[in-house]
Amino acid sequence: MSVKVVSTNRKARHDYYLTDTYEAGIVLQGSEIKSIRAGQISIKEAYIQIEDQEAWLVNAHIAPYEQASYLGHEPRRKRKLLLHRREIDRLWDAIRRKGLTIVATRVYLKNGRAKIEIAVGRGKKQYDKRHDIAKRDAQREMDRSLRRKDY
């Protein structure tokens, strides 16, 4: 099973406490999959919306494929996600009851097919973000001091 990560959303872990993750397929046009294989996708501002018992990827940017004809694709159109019914129901309950959100964390190619990893998350407050940064810096400083010492 070959997996090639095409794009990651590094800000997701910074902005949200992520809990449950799901793998979903994406319904794409021909020029979109060619752009994804070329690495021309950004999911920095992408999120998932549930409408009429279907999951949609919103605000993901897939650059137009340059070798495509004039019938290319719209870069920021909504794209349907392929999930099982019970997964969609779980996601809907999470965002409806608990006030959580669903964010895209990474896009990858698995056996030649584009997949997206989505996660349920609760937004962090500004002081939580500062605390995480301070903790990471302290850990980095401890690692540096341990490397300098000979034990």
Secondary structure, 3 states (H helix, E strand, C coil): CCEEEEEECHHHHHHEEEEEEEEEEECCCHHHHHHHHCCCEECCCCEEEEECCEEEEECCEECCCCCCCCCCCCCCCCEEEECCHHHHHHHHHHHHHCCCEEEEEEEEEECCEEEEEEEEEEECCHHHHHHHHHHHHHHHHHHHHHHHCCC
